[in-house]
Amino acid sequence: MKDFLLSFIAIRVRLKSDCVPVIKTNWTCPPTRMTVAILCVAMQAATGSAQPPTTGANLHLPFWDSADVQDVVGRLEFNAEPLQKEGLATGYPPMLYGCEVPLEDGNAWVYGWKLSNWQHKATRTVEVIRAMTRDGKIFESEETVLSLVNPDWQGFVNIVRRPTDGRLFFFCWSAGHLQVYSSDDGLQWNKLTASAYTGHDAMNVIWYPPLQQFVNFQNTLQEYAKRYPDNIGSYRRVLSFRKSADGVTWDGFSPPFLKDSQYWTPDEQDPIDLEFYRSVVFPTQGRYAMLLQDYIAPPPEANSRRQTTKHGPRSEAEWAISRDGLNWSRPYRDQDATAVVGALAVQGPLIRDGVMRFYERDRVISSIPEGRVFYVTGRGNCEFSTLSFSMPAWGLTIDANLLYQAAEGPTGRSYLMAELLDENGQVIPGYSRSNCLLENQDGRKLPLVWEGKTGSELDGRQVRLRLFFRDTRLYSVSAAE
């Protein structure tokens, strides 16, 4: 997982970098839908593909959306958890998080950046800073490893580690041009180009193993009949896709879900005036999750920031999901992932001890347990079956919360029962729901046991798990260790 960590830099909406309507996109020979379809088939077979395993000891079945369940009875609800406040990180530098470089002793260098002297263009500076951590909560050995003065810095940076050779890449916008630097040791940096391409500054570069390339979720300005023009005038912010083998030469492409469109845009299910402001993308549970920052420009008379800028205040951030990292859906668009923390967390996550942590510049940590972002639940009696899988030798565990909380406290109304089905959908003798009942528990690896039987004698057999529950949050099923 460490070698698969991505780098993507996020800034708060209040930063003044979102100011120049640069529309050049350098859309280089966008492939046809057939070409991209073939590409995606190849990605599934590539080493490092983010598809969840469905067999053997590595079995992991998340419950993210309706494609993860079969033969549903009752009204299922798929939901997402918001980020939570964890507290302050000790010794965390005044920087926005970029990426980590794991060390052999278990520590890691964490790289980030900060922009100084924004109001004084002659001395406007971007600095790359690093600090060491083991647990993601205590940082030490802070040092500045790069300092660049440029009056045209736009205030948006990504720092990405390429795991194939450990090289670091520093992407920074200057007057609508993407500058690129690299470093083999994190201390000495070389400028690769002053203009990889031109465009809008908000971006999210990750290393994408299936292609062995960088993929950039590039925010772009699309000419649009905007009802309430703000600091960028009659344009709206949308997302596009780019890829690059070396971080310098970039090609635009259109994943199949866009149906040959150049942009990923809001749709008729969204609130009026919605825009896609920026994103944070990372792999988790063999798939990909995205924190998508939404934005709505208010009427100028009602803009709470009207005394200083035409840029409206921040909007909510939603969770988006993808099986392959390129084709996305937005099933949780009505839930604010930042409702508790109050702001979109800084780029991340840094994962330690099963916790995904995102860092604000002021040392605030927003976190969420790894594997506990998306879940399925139901208010009434509900049932569903999982996809077919090969039974692991040591049985199964489930990540679930059966502690339903009402205003007066736990009510005892939650339950979970499980049974194993054969290839014909019939209950396997000895593995009926009456033999496996869980109540009043909350655990990441609750064992599924049928009156002492774990299913070990079914090792290698194709089965499905059928779950019966009420008021229970089900996150995933995995092989027992």
KEVOKE-358380 format. One line per 10 residues: number of its first residue (from 1); their letters; for each residue x, y, z of C-alpha. Coordinates in steps of 0.05 Angstrom, whole numbers. Example, Ala and Ser with C-alpha at 12.3 -4.5 7.8 and 13.67 -1.06 7.14 Angstrom:
2
1 = AS = 246:-90:156 | 273:-21:143
This chain:
481
1 = MKDFLLSFIA = 0:0:0 | 57:48:16 | 87:40:-54 | 17:53:-82 | 5:118:-44 | -11:175:-89 | 5:249:-88 | -46:302:-100 | -47:372:-72 | -110:407:-49
11 = IRVRLKSDCV = -120:480:-32 | -177:514:4 | -227:552:-37 | -205:617:-4 | -137:615:-40 | -135:669:-94 | -102:625:-147 | -168:611:-182 | -167:676:-220 | -146:671:-293
21 = PVIKTNWTCP = -194:640:-345 | -142:603:-386 | -179:557:-433 | -124:524:-474 | -128:450:-462 | -76:418:-509 | -124:362:-521 | -77:318:-561 | -111:269:-608 | -166:245:-561
31 = PTRMTVAILC = -176:170:-575 | -241:141:-600 | -288:105:-553 | -265:38:-582 | -192:56:-569 | -206:75:-497 | -248:12:-487 | -189:-31:-510 | -144:10:-464 | -189:-4:-404
41 = VAMQAATGSA = -190:-79:-419 | -114:-77:-419 | -114:-40:-353 | -153:-96:-320 | -99:-145:-338 | -41:-100:-318 | 0:-111:-255 | -25:-64:-201 | -97:-63:-225 | -142:-40:-169
51 = QPPTTGANLH = -194:-95:-175 | -214:-127:-108 | -194:-200:-102 | -252:-249:-100 | -215:-314:-85 | -174:-347:-32 | -137:-316:26 | -139:-246:-5 | -214:-245:-11 | -244:-176:1
61 = LPFWDSADVQ = -315:-157:-19 | -332:-84:-6 | -404:-59:-6 | -400:7:-44 | -461:6:-89 | -514:-38:-120 | -464:-73:-165 | -435:-107:-103 | -500:-143:-84 | -549:-192:-115
71 = DVVGRLEFNA = -620:-218:-103 | -640:-160:-59 | -700:-164:-13 | -721:-100:24 | -697:-29:15 | -622:-23:16 | -588:43:27 | -516:55:5 | -482:110:44 | -415:142:57
81 = EPLQKEGLAT = -382:164:122 | -358:235:131 | -287:252:151 | -277:261:226 | -235:309:267 | -177:272:301 | -138:329:332 | -71:362:319 | -9:331:291 | 53:343:332
91 = GYPPMLYGCE = 110:376:294 | 73:379:228 | 104:435:185 | 61:493:159 | 52:458:92 | 0:425:48 | 11:350:43 | 42:321:-20 | 67:249:-14 | 108:202:29
101 = VPLEDGNAWV = 174:166:16 | 177:102:59 | 243:86:93 | 270:17:111 | 265:29:186 | 190:40:184 | 193:116:184 | 176:158:123 | 193:226:95 | 130:265:84
111 = YGWKLSNWQH = 136:319:30 | 91:380:25 | 92:452:1 | 73:522:21 | 65:588:-16 | 95:650:16 | 89:724:2 | 28:718:-41 | 12:792:-37 | 83:813:-57
121 = KATRTVEVIR = 95:786:-127 | 168:804:-129 | 182:755:-72 | 126:704:-83 | 156:637:-65 | 138:564:-67 | 175:519:-18 | 179:443:-15 | 185:420:57 | 194:350:86
131 = AMTRDGKIFE = 188:320:156 | 195:250:183 | 140:208:215 | 127:137:236 | 55:139:259 | 26:198:220 | 13:236:285 | 83:258:307 | 130:292:258 | 203:313:266
141 = SEETVLSLVN = 266:333:228 | 231:388:187 | 272:418:131 | 261:459:68 | 289:423:7 | 269:471:-49 | 252:545:-52 | 231:579:-117 | 215:653:-126 | 168:669:-183
151 = PDWQGFVNIV = 119:728:-187 | 72:686:-229 | 61:626:-183 | -14:611:-182 | -14:575:-116 | -28:503:-135 | 24:447:-130 | 26:371:-133 | 84:329:-107 | 82:257:-132
161 = RRPTDGRLFF = 127:197:-120 | 136:149:-178 | 142:81:-144 | 177:47:-202 | 242:85:-188 | 227:127:-126 | 234:193:-164 | 195:253:-138 | 159:300:-185 | 140:371:-168
171 = FCWSAGHLQV = 84:402:-210 | 69:476:-201 | 27:526:-240 | 57:592:-263 | 14:641:-304 | -26:584:-334 | 35:541:-350 | 50:476:-314 | 123:475:-291 | 154:407:-274
181 = YSSDDGLQWN = 214:391:-230 | 241:323:-208 | 288:295:-155 | 320:228:-144 | 336:240:-70 | 286:293:-49 | 341:343:-38 | 369:361:-107 | 316:383:-158 | 321:391:-233
191 = KLTASAYTGH = 274:432:-276 | 244:389:-332 | 200:440:-366 | 171:509:-357 | 108:492:-395 | 85:420:-397 | 18:448:-421 | -27:508:-408 | -93:508:-371 | -128:520:-305
201 = DAMNVIWYPP = -88:510:-240 | -131:461:-199 | -107:390:-213 | -96:323:-181 | -37:282:-207 | -31:209:-185 | 14:151:-206 | -31:100:-239 | -1:29:-239 | -47:-3:-292
211 = LQQFVNFQNT = -18:45:-344 | 50:55:-311 | 38:129:-322 | 16:191:-286 | -58:207:-291 | -81:278:-279 | -152:295:-259 | -145:365:-288 | -196:418:-272 | -212:458:-334
221 = LQEYAKRYPD = -252:521:-349 | -309:510:-397 | -343:568:-431 | -413:569:-403 | -474:613:-398 | -464:622:-323 | -522:653:-286 | -477:687:-235 | -408:701:-265 | -355:703:-210
231 = NIGSYRRVLS = -280:715:-212 | -272:673:-275 | -329:706:-312 | -374:665:-358 | -338:599:-349 | -350:540:-304 | -302:492:-272 | -305:420:-297 | -258:359:-297 | -217:328:-353
241 = FRKSADGVTW = -167:271:-357 | -94:270:-379 | -39:218:-377 | 37:221:-382 | 94:171:-378 | 147:223:-359 | 108:280:-326 | 127:327:-383 | 88:304:-445 | 14:298:-431
251 = DGFSPPFLKD = -43:270:-473 | -117:282:-460 | -164:223:-463 | -237:207:-450 | -254:147:-407 | -314:106:-431 | -361:135:-379 | -355:204:-412 | -379:175:-479 | -326:212:-519
261 = SQYWTPDEQD = -338:278:-483 | -277:320:-467 | -303:341:-399 | -335:310:-338 | -390:359:-320 | -449:365:-271 | -515:336:-295 | -590:344:-288 | -589:310:-219 | -544:364:-190
271 = PIDLEFYRSV = -565:430:-158 | -569:487:-207 | -503:525:-219 | -460:468:-192 | -387:464:-214 | -330:415:-201 | -277:455:-164 | -222:404:-151 | -211:332:-130 | -170:285:-86
281 = VFPTQGRYAM = -163:214:-113 | -133:153:-80 | -137:77:-82 | -172:39:-27 | -200:-32:-20 | -175:-50:-90 | -215:8:-119 | -211:84:-122 | -245:138:-82 | -250:212:-97
291 = LLQDYIAPPP = -264:272:-54 | -297:318:-104 | -301:391:-84 | -365:421:-109 | -375:496:-118 | -434:541:-131 | -425:614:-148 | -476:656:-109 | -511:719:-134 | -460:775:-127
301 = EANSRRQTTK = -505:812:-78 | -508:751:-32 | -434:732:-36 | -409:731:35 | -340:748:8 | -363:805:-36 | -321:857:1 | -256:825:-21 | -269:780:-81 | -319:757:-133
311 = HGPRSEAEWA = -301:685:-114 | -357:652:-74 | -347:614:-9 | -331:540:-7 | -384:488:-20 | -390:417:4 | -346:358:-19 | -376:292:-41 | -349:222:-46 | -345:193:-117
321 = ISRDGLNWSR = -325:120:-132 | -292:80:-187 | -274:7:-198 | -214:24:-243 | -196:96:-226 | -219:123:-292 | -294:109:-298 | -331:145:-242 | -400:149:-210 | -429:196:-158
331 = PYRDQDATAV = -478:156:-115 | -465:200:-54 | -473:269:-84 | -523:290:-32 | -476:276:27 | -423:325:49 | -359:287:64 | -333:349:101 | -396:362:143 | -359:347:208
341 = VGALAVQGPL = -290:376:193 | -316:438:159 | -266:441:101 | -238:395:48 | -179:359:78 | -110:370:50 | -86:320:-2 | -75:249:22 | -86:202:54 | -26:180:94
351 = IRDGVMRFYE = -44:110:118 | -19:83:184 | -48:28:228 | -112:23:188 | -128:97:191 | -128:144:131 | -105:214:152 | -111:280:115 | -73:342:139 | -91:415:141
361 = RDRVISSIPE = -36:467:139 | -52:486:211 | -35:415:235 | -108:393:239 | -118:319:223 | -181:295:189 | -186:219:188 | -228:159:173 | -215:84:183 | -188:50:121
371 = GRVFYVTGRG = -244:8:92 | -298:45:130 | -318:99:81 | -374:65:42 | -427:17:69 | -496:-12:58 | -552:-11:109 | -627:-17:113 | -682:8:160 | -727:-52:154
381 = NCEFSTLSFS = -712:-126:147 | -664:-132:88 | -629:-188:51 | -578:-194:-5 | -526:-243:-32 | -454:-226:-48 | -421:-240:-114 | -395:-311:-122 | -326:-324:-92 | -278:-381:-76
391 = MPAWGLTIDA = -283:-399:-3 | -219:-384:35 | -187:-437:78 | -195:-401:145 | -266:-376:137 | -296:-306:134 | -299:-242:174 | -345:-183:165 | -332:-109:179 | -398:-86:209
401 = NLLYQAAEGP = -430:-40:261 | -490:-71:296 | -495:-18:351 | -554:22:327 | -557:87:366 | -621:124:380 | -629:188:420 | -638:148:484 | -578:103:469 | -570:33:440
411 = TGRSYLMAEL = -637:0:425 | -619:-71:409 | -658:-68:344 | -597:-85:300 | -581:-156:279 | -542:-194:226 | -550:-266:203 | -511:-302:149 | -516:-365:108 | -473:-397:54
421 = LDENGQVIPG = -503:-414:-13 | -477:-464:-65 | -471:-450:-140 | -545:-464:-149 | -566:-415:-95 | -584:-469:-45 | -564:-465:28 | -505:-509:43 | -524:-558:100 | -499:-533:167
431 = YSRSNCLLEN = -492:-461:142 | -562:-434:149 | -577:-366:178 | -605:-397:242 | -535:-420:259 | -501:-353:250 | -529:-293:288 | -492:-229:309 | -520:-176:355 | -495:-115:394
441 = QDGRKLPLVW = -425:-114:363 | -382:-66:325 | -319:-95:295 | -272:-92:235 | -263:-168:232 | -323:-201:264 | -318:-276:252 | -375:-311:216 | -385:-377:251 | -442:-427:243
451 = EGKTGSELDG = -446:-462:311 | -372:-473:312 | -362:-484:237 | -321:-432:199 | -329:-461:129 | -258:-486:127 | -280:-553:98 | -309:-514:39 | -240:-487:20 | -237:-471:-54
461 = RQVRLRLFFR = -310:-483:-67 | -350:-430:-105 | -401:-401:-57 | -441:-338:-43 | -455:-307:24 | -527:-286:39 | -537:-233:92 | -600:-217:132 | -600:-153:174 | -633:-91:200
471 = DTRLYSVSAA = -605:-23:221 | -534:-51:211 | -477:-18:173 | -441:-70:130 | -375:-47:101 | -342:-110:73 | -330:-185:78 | -259:-212:79 | -221:-277:87 | -204:-294:159
481 = E = -130:-290:176
